[in-house]
Amino acid sequence: MTATHISRRGFLRTVVVTGGLFVGGALVAACGGGESAPTQAPAASGAPVTLEIGSKGDALEYDKTSFEVPAGSKVTLNFKNNASPGSGVYHNWVLVRPGTIDAVAADGIAAGEANDYLKPNDNRVIAHTKLAKEGETVSVTFDAPAPGTYDFLCTFPGHATLMRGKFIVK
């Protein structure tokens, strides 16, 4: 073997090992967060924060189950209903005060579709989107509340038991 041949082999060995580490690291990074890990927002209090969430196809599930934002942030939440066209599966996103999730859901059913399944002027509701039809994206902008853990849910009848999550304000 010549020195040139050995150098190429050494080079290829380095590329294969380095590439393997890169791919392995990328897989760990891609799989490590999971959907239950909070979605991190910028650390600065008062900074604008944009959050994205959607439904999981026709399933009664959000694609994220928690968010984390700094107190006092101006939050814009974009919600996409990923249900199949014509499925009749509608959703919303509603942020509520601690300990009120079940009562807000029950009162929402009584309020009906004309009110997006939300009791009008409900002081337990911090922020909410309108009801989103299949394929529709709706948004809401609001100021993050005081530090604490809040709940979010879909108030469409029958969805609240499965479509819920935590909104953590630091």
N, C-alpha and C positions, 0 to 999 in steps of 0.2 A: 504494500500500500504506500501511496505517496503521501506527503504531508498535506497536499491539497485535498486528497480524498478523505483523510482523517478530519480535516477541518470542516468539510461539508457535513460529514456524519455527525460531528460534534455540534455543528450548527443546527442540523435537523433535530437532534436529540433535545437541544435547548428549546427549539420552537415547539416541539410536541409537548414537553413538560410544561413550559410556560403557558401554552394554549390550553392545556388540560386544567391548569390552575385557574386560568381566566374563566373558562366555561364553568368549572365547578363553583367558583365564586359567584358567577352570575346566577347560577341555579339556586344557590343558597340565598342570595339577595332577593331573587324573584319569589322564592317560596317562603322566605322567613317571616314576612310581615303578616300574612293571613288576613282574613277579613275582620277578625275580632280585635286586631291591634288598632288603637286609635289613630285616626288620620291627623297628622300633626299640622299645625298651622304656624305661621311666623311667630317668633317669640316676643315680638314687640307689642305691648299693650296699646290699643288704639289703632293699630295698623289694619288696613283692609284685608279681609280674609275671604277667599272664594272656596267654597266646598262643592263637591260633585257627588251625587248619589243617584242611584237608579233602582228600579225593581229588577228582579231576576226573572226575566221572561214572563211567563204566565203564572209563575209561582207566587205565593203570597209571602214574599221576602224582599227586604232591601238588600242591595249588594254591599252595604257597609252597615255595621252594627254599632259603631261609635265614632265620635269626632272629639277632638280636643282643640280648644281655641283660647287665646288670652282674653281675660276680662276687659271689657270696654272696646273690643274690636268691632269694626263695622263688618258684619258678616253677610255675604251674599251666598245663598244656597241655591244651586241649580238641581232640580229633580227631574229625571227622565223616566217616564213610564215605558218600559221595554216590553209590555204585553203585546201579543200578536194582534195585528189588525183584525177587527171584527170579533175579537174575543169577548168584548164587553167588560174587560177587567180594568177598572178605574182605580186610581190611587191618589193620595195626597201625602204631604209631609207636615206634621204638626209638632211643635216644640211646646212642652207644658211644664208647669211648676212641679217640683218634687211632690210625690204622693197623690197626684191628681189624675194619673193616666187613665185609670179605669172609669172614673166618673166623667172625664172629658169624652171618652169613647162612647159611653152610654148616652150622654146628652147629645152627642153628635148624631147618633142614629135617630134620635127623636127629632132633631132639627131638620133632617131630610136632605135630599140631593140639591134642592134649590139653594141651600145654605152651605153647600160643599161638605155636608155632614159635620158641621160645626155649629154649636150654639152661638147665636149672634152676641157679640160684645162679651165673650167669656173671658173674665180676668185671669183664669187659670192658663190661658193660652198666651204664650210669649210671642210666637211667630208661626205662620203657616202659609203653605202654598194653596192655590185653588186646586180643585179636583182636576187631575190630568187624565185625558183619554189615552188610548193606546197610541204609542209612538210620540206623544206630546211631551215637550219639556216646559216646565214652569219654574219660576224663580221667586225668591223672597229675599229682601234685604232688611236687616235689623241690627240693633246694637246688642252685642253679647251681654247677657245678664251678669250679675255678681258671681264671684267664684262659687263653684259647687257642681253637683252632678244633677242634670236634668234628664227628662225622658223625651223621646220623640216616638211618634207612631203614625199609622195610617188610620183615619177614622171611618173609612168606607165600611159599611156593615159586614161584620165577620172577619175583617182583616186585622183588627187591633191586637188580637191574641198572638199573632205570628209576626206582624210587621211593627217592630219596635226596636229601640236602641237607646244608647246613652250619649248625652251631649255634655262633655266635661269642660268646665270653664276654670282656667287656672289664673 
